Amino acid sequence: MGEVGELSEILQWKGEVAKGLPNWSSDDKEHLEEELSDVLLYLVHLADVCGLDLGQAALTKIVKNAHKYPVTSTNYTNNSTYN
């Protein structure tokens, strides 16, 4: 469980994390990437040990969240650069 703590430590003093991490050094980005990977691998292993389908659980949670927090025209802004 120490992996989550290590990830938390990296983010603890960063505040809001901007998309693409524009103010982060390449070393900091690499460190974050490593810790995120450690947490992901830990979660995949834990789900396997527990006999849970992590992919299905994530999809189920996405559906639950969509019902709980529906996107409406008042809370959606399209910042997409796609045409």
Secondary structure, DSSP 4 states (H G I P E B T S, - for coil): -HHHHHHHHHHTTT-SPPTT-TTS-HHHHHHHHHHHHHHHHHHHHHHHHHT--HHHHHHHHHHHHHHHS---TTT--------
